[in-house]
Amino acid sequence: MPEARFSCRCGALTGRLVGIDPREGTHLVCHCADCARADRAFGGAGDAAQGVALWQTTPDRVTIETGAAHLRLTRLSPRGLNRWVAGCCGTPMFNTLKGPGMPFVGVLVARLDSATALGPVIAHGFVEGPDGKSRHKGGLTVGARFVKRALRARMSGAWRATPFFDGESGAPVAEPEILPRDAGRG
């Protein structure tokens, strides 16, 4: 199966996303305020209208080859999504849930050397409608694929293979840092 290489902006944190197959992941764009805010907090444009392109899959498909010690865990709030950045240069890299039990990783497509193998974007999340309410395009597909991948990873034991959490304790490999409330505010 195809793979793609990823790296942070300075090149200290590198690795591979293996087993890329449009049936084994979901190529989507998230337009939520939190993704835009996180992008701005780490030097990006952070435009919710443009959104942040992600490849959602299971963490066992992420292999960090160099610079694992640079992984830094940030959150926008104490209960927020885990947002993994390269501490060496502040590059946003991955999103995970709070622990390894629900195997999920969102890889920021901008960090990949090629997005060709991901296939087309099939969903857009949190798209603001004319009435100001958020809607999802392709949300049922995203949800169904997530459940299918998570169940398969749980049943096979692949959920334990993650670079983001300790295999014994399930604790994140880095202490979470809660970003200041004004970080990335537009």
Secondary structure in CASP SS format (residue, H / E / C, confidence):
PFRMAT SS
TARGET T0000
AUTHOR 0000-0000-0000
METHOD secondary structure of the structure
MODEL  1
M C 1.00
P C 1.00
E C 1.00
A E 1.00
R E 1.00
F E 1.00
S E 1.00
C C 1.00
R C 1.00
C C 1.00
G C 1.00
A C 1.00
L C 1.00
T E 1.00
G E 1.00
R E 1.00
L E 1.00
V C 1.00
G C 1.00
I C 1.00
D C 1.00
P C 1.00
R C 1.00
E C 1.00
G C 1.00
T E 1.00
H E 1.00
L E 1.00
V E 1.00
C E 1.00
H C 1.00
C C 1.00
A H 1.00
D H 1.00
C H 1.00
A H 1.00
R H 1.00
A H 1.00
D H 1.00
R H 1.00
A H 1.00
F C 1.00
G C 1.00
G C 1.00
A C 1.00
G C 1.00
D C 1.00
A C 1.00
A C 1.00
Q C 1.00
G C 1.00
V E 1.00
A E 1.00
L E 1.00
W E 1.00
Q E 1.00
T E 1.00
T C 1.00
P H 1.00
D H 1.00
R H 1.00
V E 1.00
T E 1.00
I E 1.00
E E 1.00
T E 1.00
G C 1.00
A H 1.00
A H 1.00
H H 1.00
L E 1.00
R E 1.00
L E 1.00
T E 1.00
R E 1.00
L C 1.00
S C 1.00
P C 1.00
R C 1.00
G C 1.00
L C 1.00
N E 1.00
R E 1.00
W E 1.00
V E 1.00
A E 1.00
G C 1.00
C C 1.00
C C 1.00
G C 1.00
T E 1.00
P E 1.00
M E 1.00
F E 1.00
N E 1.00
T E 1.00
L C 1.00
K C 1.00
G C 1.00
P C 1.00
G C 1.00
M C 1.00
P C 1.00
F C 1.00
V E 1.00
G E 1.00
V E 1.00
L E 1.00
V H 1.00
A H 1.00
R H 1.00
L E 1.00
D C 1.00
S C 1.00
A C 1.00
T H 1.00
A H 1.00
L H 1.00
G C 1.00
P C 1.00
V C 1.00
I C 1.00
A E 1.00
H E 1.00
G E 1.00
F E 1.00
V E 1.00
E E 1.00
G C 1.00
P C 1.00
D C 1.00
G C 1.00
K C 1.00
S E 1.00
R E 1.00
H E 1.00
K E 1.00
G C 1.00
G H 1.00
L H 1.00
T H 1.00
V H 1.00
G H 1.00
A H 1.00
R H 1.00
F H 1.00
V H 1.00
K H 1.00
R H 1.00
A H 1.00
L H 1.00
R H 1.00
A H 1.00
R H 1.00
M H 1.00
S H 1.00
G C 1.00
A H 1.00
W H 1.00
R H 1.00
A C 1.00
T C 1.00
P C 1.00
F C 1.00
F E 1.00
D C 1.00
G C 1.00
E C 1.00
S C 1.00
G C 1.00
A C 1.00
P E 1.00
V C 1.00
A C 1.00
E C 1.00
P E 1.00
E E 1.00
I E 1.00
L C 1.00
P C 1.00
R C 1.00
D C 1.00
A C 1.00
G C 1.00
R C 1.00
G C 1.00
END
